């Protein structure tokens, strides 16, 4: 049996959809906080179980019988909550006798503001003795595209830095491939999109696709932070965004690997593909 945690989330739903294209629904189980929200999956024959990371006692039963399990990283905040969620899930997987654990981690280039919880989770998984594979995901292309079709200027503190992002759907498909096929077992995959792109290039693509001029307004970090606060972005998120933009500006997310293309058996979507789809 294959099991996916967080299957009601944006990534989890996509992973399940890709798995259902590869394996019978009767071989798939999901662990979710609210089983009622996954009633449509149950109707397809997927086993739906309640597994709440805030209630660790629910997890061994939720994970029972799983030969291979995908642990999708928690969206809990602050990071101490996320780490506690992950540690509870790892302990639950050990108690349930899960055969192999696949974890959606993050690029090792990630700054501490978003990467530390993943690095500590990887350490916990290694220390558990579970057979495992880490999917070290890049930044999501999707996260750069929210609201951009209505913008005439993209304001960032990334300078001319480049980012080898990938779409959420491509990463979900890769997770489904690894989870459903033991031939892809290995300690980790460094996943990226097919090319690194800059905000100037994104603005040019948006100009071409929308038929109106879109520019990139590169500003100092202090000005970017001021503009975020002016629209009531929470201070914790301001700090994370500044950290991400600084890492992009320094070239930390520019590396391109072939791991995602290898898993998909095709070229991953480019930022231009994603803009045109949007």
LOMI-48563 format. One record per residue (C-alpha): residue in three letters; chain; y negated, x negated, z. Coordinates in pm, 1 decimal. Example, Ala and Ser with C-alpha at 12.3 -4.5 7.8 and 13.67 -1.06 7.14 Angstrom:
LOMI-48563
+-----+---+----------+----------+----------+
:   r : c :       c2 :       c1 :       c3 :
+-----+---+----------+----------+----------+
: ala : A :    450.0 :  -1230.0 :    780.0 :
: ser : A :    106.0 :  -1367.0 :    714.0 :
+-----+---+----------+----------+----------+
***
This chain:
LOMI-48563
+-----+---+----------+----------+----------+
:   r : c :       c2 :       c1 :       c3 :
+-----+---+----------+----------+----------+
: unk : A :      0.0 :      0.0 :      0.0 :
: unk : A :   -355.0 :   -111.1 :    -81.5 :
: unk : A :   -630.7 :    -19.0 :    163.4 :
: unk : A :  -1009.4 :    -21.7 :    122.5 :
: unk : A :  -1253.6 :      0.9 :    412.9 :
: unk : A :  -1598.2 :    153.6 :    371.6 :
: unk : A :  -1477.4 :    356.8 :     76.5 :
: unk : A :  -1763.9 :    606.1 :    101.5 :
: unk : A :  -2022.6 :    334.9 :     38.6 :
: unk : A :  -2186.3 :    230.3 :   -287.7 :
: unk : A :  -1952.8 :    -64.7 :   -340.9 :
: unk : A :  -1647.1 :    101.2 :   -187.8 :
: unk : A :  -1661.1 :    404.4 :   -414.7 :
: unk : A :  -1675.9 :    180.7 :   -719.9 :
: unk : A :  -1383.8 :    -29.9 :   -596.4 :
: unk : A :  -1172.4 :    282.6 :   -545.1 :
: unk : A :  -1257.8 :    407.5 :   -893.4 :
: unk : A :  -1145.4 :     78.7 :  -1046.8 :
: unk : A :   -828.4 :     75.2 :   -835.8 :
: unk : A :   -737.2 :    426.8 :   -948.0 :
: unk : A :   -749.3 :    297.8 :  -1305.3 :
: unk : A :   -494.7 :     32.1 :  -1211.2 :
: unk : A :   -255.8 :    181.2 :   -952.3 :
: unk : A :   -124.1 :    528.0 :   -863.4 :
: unk : A :   -332.5 :    716.0 :   -607.3 :
: unk : A :    -26.5 :    738.3 :   -382.4 :
: unk : A :    -36.0 :    358.7 :   -339.5 :
: unk : A :   -396.5 :    362.1 :   -220.3 :
: unk : A :   -543.6 :    434.1 :    123.6 :
: unk : A :   -902.6 :    429.2 :    242.7 :
: unk : A :  -1047.4 :    380.1 :    590.0 :
: unk : A :  -1375.4 :    565.2 :    639.0 :
: unk : A :  -1600.9 :    670.3 :    924.3 :
: unk : A :  -1611.2 :   1031.1 :    798.7 :
: unk : A :  -1287.0 :   1147.1 :    631.0 :
: unk : A :  -1453.0 :   1471.4 :    527.0 :
: unk : A :  -1684.8 :   1279.2 :    295.4 :
: unk : A :  -1376.4 :   1144.3 :    114.3 :
: unk : A :  -1213.3 :   1484.0 :     58.0 :
: unk : A :  -1237.1 :   1433.3 :   -316.6 :
: unk : A :  -1027.4 :   1118.3 :   -286.6 :
: unk : A :   -769.5 :   1299.8 :    -74.1 :
: unk : A :   -748.7 :   1565.8 :   -345.0 :
: unk : A :   -651.0 :   1292.4 :   -592.7 :
: unk : A :   -364.1 :   1180.7 :   -368.9 :
: unk : A :   -537.1 :    891.9 :   -192.7 :
: unk : A :   -448.5 :    859.0 :    176.7 :
: unk : A :   -769.9 :    906.8 :    374.9 :
: unk : A :   -785.8 :    775.6 :    732.7 :
: unk : A :  -1054.7 :    765.2 :    996.9 :
: unk : A :  -1149.2 :    408.7 :   1079.7 :
: unk : A :  -1475.9 :    358.6 :   1264.0 :
: unk : A :  -1591.8 :      1.4 :   1323.5 :
: unk : A :  -1785.9 :    130.0 :   1624.9 :
: unk : A :  -1455.7 :    259.9 :   1765.9 :
: unk : A :  -1220.6 :    -40.5 :   1741.0 :
: unk : A :   -929.3 :    157.6 :   1886.7 :
: unk : A :   -919.6 :    363.2 :   1564.0 :
: unk : A :   -866.1 :     61.1 :   1341.0 :
: unk : A :   -500.3 :    -44.8 :   1390.0 :
: unk : A :   -379.9 :    305.2 :   1297.9 :
: unk : A :   -626.5 :    322.3 :   1007.4 :
: unk : A :   -494.2 :     -6.3 :    867.8 :
: unk : A :   -123.6 :     51.0 :    942.2 :
: unk : A :    114.8 :    -15.5 :    654.5 :
: unk : A :   -139.8 :   -197.9 :    439.6 :
: unk : A :     16.3 :   -478.7 :    243.4 :
: unk : A :   -325.7 :   -579.2 :    112.2 :
: unk : A :   -659.3 :   -474.0 :    256.1 :
: unk : A :  -1015.0 :   -503.8 :    128.2 :
: unk : A :  -1267.8 :   -545.5 :    408.2 :
: unk : A :  -1605.9 :   -448.0 :    268.0 :
: unk : A :  -1881.2 :   -599.5 :    477.6 :
: unk : A :  -2053.8 :   -361.3 :    714.9 :
: unk : A :  -2407.1 :   -238.7 :    657.2 :
: unk : A :  -2479.5 :   -230.2 :   1029.6 :
: unk : A :  -2799.7 :   -375.9 :   1166.7 :
: unk : A :  -2891.6 :   -599.6 :   1338.5 :
: unk : A :  -2661.4 :   -882.2 :   1232.3 :
: unk : A :  -2497.3 :   -891.2 :   1575.0 :
: unk : A :  -2374.2 :   -537.2 :   1508.0 :
: unk : A :  -2239.3 :   -634.5 :   1166.5 :
: unk : A :  -2053.2 :   -930.5 :   1309.6 :
: unk : A :  -1905.0 :   -714.7 :   1586.4 :
: unk : A :  -1788.8 :   -467.4 :   1320.9 :
: unk : A :  -1622.6 :   -743.0 :   1120.7 :
: unk : A :  -1454.8 :   -898.6 :   1423.3 :
: unk : A :  -1319.5 :   -557.0 :   1522.3 :
: unk : A :  -1183.5 :   -505.1 :   1170.1 :
: unk : A :  -1014.4 :   -845.7 :   1168.9 :
: unk : A :   -855.3 :   -775.4 :   1508.3 :
: unk : A :   -744.4 :   -435.2 :   1380.7 :
: unk : A :   -588.7 :   -592.2 :   1072.1 :
: unk : A :   -396.4 :   -839.6 :   1286.2 :
: unk : A :   -274.4 :   -561.1 :   1516.8 :
: unk : A :   -168.7 :   -351.7 :   1216.8 :
: unk : A :     23.7 :   -637.0 :   1057.3 :
: unk : A :   -180.5 :   -637.1 :    736.3 :
: unk : A :    -19.6 :   -871.3 :    486.6 :
: unk : A :   -331.1 :  -1006.7 :    314.6 :
: unk : A :   -704.0 :   -957.2 :    372.5 :
: unk : A :   -968.8 :   -969.8 :     98.4 :
: unk : A :  -1324.8 :   -990.7 :    230.4 :
: unk : A :  -1651.0 :   -928.5 :     43.1 :
: unk : A :  -1847.2 :  -1229.8 :    159.6 :
: unk : A :  -2165.4 :  -1381.0 :     19.8 :
: unk : A :  -2262.6 :  -1689.3 :   -175.7 :
: unk : A :  -2261.9 :  -2004.2 :     34.6 :
: unk : A :  -2616.2 :  -2064.4 :    -94.4 :
: unk : A :  -2740.5 :  -1760.4 :     96.7 :
: unk : A :  -3008.7 :  -1821.6 :    359.3 :
: unk : A :  -2924.0 :  -1774.7 :    726.1 :
: unk : A :  -3097.6 :  -1437.0 :    740.6 :
: unk : A :  -2823.0 :  -1278.8 :    532.1 :
: unk : A :  -2552.6 :  -1543.9 :    511.6 :
: unk : A :  -2480.2 :  -1635.3 :    872.3 :
: unk : A :  -2287.4 :  -1317.7 :    952.2 :
: unk : A :  -2064.7 :  -1377.9 :    648.6 :
: unk : A :  -2000.6 :  -1740.1 :    738.6 :
: unk : A :  -1906.2 :  -1640.7 :   1092.0 :
: unk : A :  -1684.1 :  -1361.4 :    961.7 :
: unk : A :  -1504.3 :  -1606.0 :    733.8 :
: unk : A :  -1446.1 :  -1828.6 :   1038.5 :
: unk : A :  -1303.2 :  -1532.2 :   1230.3 :
: unk : A :  -1067.0 :  -1447.9 :    946.0 :
: unk : A :   -947.7 :  -1806.4 :    913.0 :
: unk : A :   -897.4 :  -1822.6 :   1288.3 :
: unk : A :   -694.6 :  -1499.5 :   1285.1 :
: unk : A :   -420.0 :  -1658.6 :   1077.1 :
: unk : A :   -431.2 :  -1375.4 :    823.7 :
: unk : A :   -357.5 :  -1459.3 :    463.1 :
: unk : A :   -693.8 :  -1409.9 :    298.3 :
: unk : A :   -921.7 :  -1432.2 :     -4.3 :
: unk : A :  -1301.0 :  -1449.5 :     20.1 :
: unk : A :  -1502.7 :  -1290.8 :   -258.9 :
: unk : A :  -1831.9 :  -1478.2 :   -227.5 :
: unk : A :  -2060.9 :  -1236.5 :   -404.8 :
: unk : A :  -2401.9 :  -1322.1 :   -547.7 :
: unk : A :  -2711.4 :  -1107.8 :   -508.8 :
: unk : A :  -2672.5 :   -766.0 :   -673.4 :
: unk : A :  -2862.9 :   -719.8 :   -999.0 :
: unk : A :  -2898.8 :   -355.3 :   -894.8 :
: unk : A :  -3116.8 :   -452.4 :   -598.5 :
: unk : A :  -3377.2 :   -602.7 :   -831.1 :
: unk : A :  -3400.6 :   -290.1 :  -1045.0 :
: unk : A :  -3492.1 :    -20.6 :   -795.2 :
: unk : A :  -3805.3 :    151.7 :   -924.6 :
: unk : A :  -3879.3 :   -112.7 :  -1187.5 :
: unk : A :  -3891.9 :    136.8 :  -1474.7 :
: unk : A :  -4212.6 :    274.8 :  -1323.3 :
: unk : A :  -4375.0 :    -62.2 :  -1257.3 :
: unk : A :  -4626.8 :   -249.9 :  -1471.2 :
: unk : A :  -4611.6 :   -559.8 :  -1252.3 :
: unk : A :  -4323.3 :   -716.9 :  -1060.8 :
: unk : A :  -4472.3 :   -883.2 :   -754.1 :
: unk : A :  -4249.9 :  -1149.9 :   -595.3 :
: unk : A :  -4261.3 :  -1475.7 :   -406.0 :
: unk : A :  -3982.9 :  -1624.9 :   -619.7 :
: unk : A :  -4210.0 :  -1835.1 :   -841.6 :
: unk : A :  -4014.9 :  -1945.5 :  -1147.8 :
: unk : A :  -3685.6 :  -1949.8 :   -957.3 :
: unk : A :  -3373.8 :  -1816.8 :  -1126.3 :
: unk : A :  -3091.1 :  -1602.2 :   -990.3 :
: unk : A :  -2738.1 :  -1563.9 :  -1127.4 :
: unk : A :  -2695.9 :  -1209.5 :  -1000.0 :
: unk : A :  -2417.0 :   -968.8 :  -1093.0 :
: unk : A :  -2397.3 :   -591.4 :  -1104.6 :
: unk : A :  -2240.3 :   -401.0 :   -818.3 :
: unk : A :  -1992.8 :   -239.1 :  -1058.3 :
: unk : A :  -1872.4 :   -571.8 :  -1199.4 :
: unk : A :  -1819.1 :   -703.5 :   -847.1 :
: unk : A :  -1634.0 :   -384.9 :   -751.9 :
: unk : A :  -1405.6 :   -425.2 :  -1050.0 :
: unk : A :  -1337.4 :   -787.0 :   -955.7 :
: unk : A :  -1249.0 :   -677.4 :   -601.1 :
: unk : A :  -1007.3 :   -420.3 :   -741.3 :
: unk : A :   -845.5 :   -684.4 :   -960.6 :
: unk : A :   -792.9 :   -924.0 :   -669.5 :
: unk : A :   -670.8 :   -653.9 :   -433.3 :
: unk : A :   -421.2 :   -506.1 :   -677.1 :
: unk : A :   -273.4 :   -825.1 :   -820.4 :
: unk : A :   -126.8 :  -1097.9 :   -598.0 :
: unk : A :   -148.5 :  -1341.2 :   -887.6 :
: unk : A :   -518.0 :  -1369.1 :   -802.9 :
: unk : A :   -451.7 :  -1486.2 :   -447.7 :
: unk : A :   -653.8 :  -1794.8 :   -365.0 :
: unk : A :   -875.5 :  -1892.5 :    -71.8 :
: unk : A :  -1204.3 :  -1790.0 :   -233.8 :
: unk : A :  -1387.9 :  -1697.5 :   -551.1 :
: unk : A :  -1752.3 :  -1793.4 :   -611.8 :
: unk : A :  -1874.3 :  -1498.3 :   -815.0 :
: unk : A :  -2191.3 :  -1497.1 :  -1024.5 :
: unk : A :  -2330.9 :  -1328.4 :  -1329.1 :
: unk : A :  -2306.0 :  -1494.8 :  -1671.6 :
: unk : A :  -2653.3 :  -1649.6 :  -1664.6 :
: unk : A :  -2937.1 :  -1718.3 :  -1424.8 :
: unk : A :  -3260.2 :  -1533.3 :  -1498.3 :
: unk : A :  -3617.5 :  -1541.1 :  -1372.4 :
: unk : A :  -3856.7 :  -1260.1 :  -1285.6 :
: unk : A :  -4062.4 :  -1355.6 :  -1592.3 :
: unk : A :  -3754.7 :  -1289.5 :  -1805.3 :
: unk : A :  -3686.0 :   -960.3 :  -1627.3 :
: unk : A :  -4045.0 :   -853.6 :  -1699.3 :
: unk : A :  -3997.0 :   -943.6 :  -2067.2 :
: unk : A :  -3675.2 :   -739.7 :  -2085.9 :
: unk : A :  -3845.5 :   -442.9 :  -1920.5 :
: unk : A :  -4134.9 :   -469.5 :  -2166.8 :
: unk : A :  -3894.2 :   -465.1 :  -2459.1 :
: unk : A :  -3678.5 :   -181.2 :  -2331.3 :
: unk : A :  -3956.8 :     47.8 :  -2204.0 :
: unk : A :  -4204.2 :    -23.1 :  -2482.9 :
: unk : A :  -4488.6 :    -98.0 :  -2240.1 :
: unk : A :  -4613.5 :   -424.8 :  -2100.3 :
: unk : A :  -4459.4 :   -537.0 :  -1773.3 :
: unk : A :  -4565.1 :   -864.4 :  -1611.9 :
: unk : A :  -4446.4 :  -1076.9 :  -1323.2 :
: unk : A :  -4702.8 :  -1138.3 :  -1053.2 :
: unk : A :  -4594.2 :  -1450.0 :   -866.1 :
: unk : A :  -4771.4 :  -1466.7 :   -530.2 :
: unk : A :  -4748.4 :  -1691.3 :   -223.2 :
: unk : A :  -4505.8 :  -1583.3 :     47.1 :
: unk : A :  -4790.8 :  -1482.3 :    279.3 :
: unk : A :  -4934.9 :  -1242.6 :     21.1 :
: unk : A :  -4592.8 :  -1097.9 :    -57.3 :
: unk : A :  -4536.6 :  -1034.2 :    313.5 :
: unk : A :  -4879.5 :   -869.2 :    342.6 :
: unk : A :  -4799.6 :   -631.5 :     56.4 :
: unk : A :  -4461.5 :   -541.0 :    207.1 :
: unk : A :  -4618.7 :   -464.0 :    543.5 :
: unk : A :  -4887.2 :   -256.3 :    372.2 :
: unk : A :  -4617.5 :    -11.4 :    259.6 :
: unk : A :  -4451.9 :     -8.2 :    603.7 :
: unk : A :  -4148.4 :   -224.1 :    526.2 :
: unk : A :  -3983.5 :   -296.0 :    865.1 :
: unk : A :  -4057.3 :   -643.4 :    997.6 :
: unk : A :  -3688.9 :   -739.6 :   1009.8 :
: unk : A :  -3655.1 :   -658.3 :    639.8 :
: unk : A :  -3975.5 :   -845.2 :    557.3 :
: unk : A :  -3823.9 :  -1158.1 :    709.4 :
: unk : A :  -3501.1 :  -1115.7 :    511.3 :
: unk : A :  -3683.5 :  -1060.7 :    182.1 :
: unk : A :  -3905.8 :  -1363.9 :    237.9 :
: unk : A :  -3597.4 :  -1573.3 :    306.8 :
: unk : A :  -3423.9 :  -1450.2 :     -8.7 :
: unk : A :  -3731.2 :  -1508.4 :   -225.1 :
: unk : A :  -3776.6 :  -1858.6 :    -83.5 :
: unk : A :  -3412.9 :  -1938.7 :   -160.7 :
: unk : A :  -3453.0 :  -1811.3 :   -516.9 :
: unk : A :  -3772.5 :  -2013.6 :   -560.9 :
: unk : A :  -3588.3 :  -2326.7 :   -446.1 :
: unk : A :  -3306.3 :  -2270.4 :   -695.8 :
: unk : A :  -3046.6 :  -2173.3 :   -438.0 :
: unk : A :  -2909.1 :  -1877.0 :   -633.0 :
: unk : A :  -2922.3 :  -2031.9 :   -981.1 :
: unk : A :  -2568.3 :  -2171.7 :  -1002.3 :
: unk : A :  -2343.5 :  -2002.5 :  -1259.5 :
: unk : A :  -1964.1 :  -2002.6 :  -1226.9 :
: unk : A :  -1688.3 :  -1858.7 :  -1444.3 :
: unk : A :  -1494.9 :  -1689.8 :  -1162.7 :
: unk : A :  -1624.1 :  -1337.2 :  -1223.4 :
: unk : A :  -1558.8 :  -1357.7 :  -1597.2 :
: unk : A :  -1207.8 :  -1486.7 :  -1523.0 :
: unk : A :  -1128.4 :  -1190.4 :  -1300.2 :
: unk : A :  -1279.3 :   -933.1 :  -1536.2 :
: unk : A :  -1129.9 :  -1082.0 :  -1849.9 :
: unk : A :  -1468.5 :  -1039.8 :  -2020.0 :
: unk : A :  -1831.7 :  -1144.5 :  -1995.5 :
: unk : A :  -1997.3 :   -986.6 :  -1691.4 :
: unk : A :  -2303.9 :   -771.5 :  -1748.3 :
: unk : A :  -2632.5 :   -956.8 :  -1795.9 :
: unk : A :  -2961.2 :   -846.9 :  -1642.9 :
: unk : A :  -3058.2 :   -716.1 :  -1987.4 :
: unk : A :  -2738.2 :   -509.5 :  -2002.2 :
: unk : A :  -2821.4 :   -365.4 :  -1660.2 :
: unk : A :  -3178.8 :   -278.8 :  -1758.6 :
: unk : A :  -3063.6 :   -108.3 :  -2078.3 :
: unk : A :  -2799.3 :     88.2 :  -1886.3 :
: unk : A :  -3062.6 :    193.2 :  -1632.9 :
+-----+---+----------+----------+----------+
***
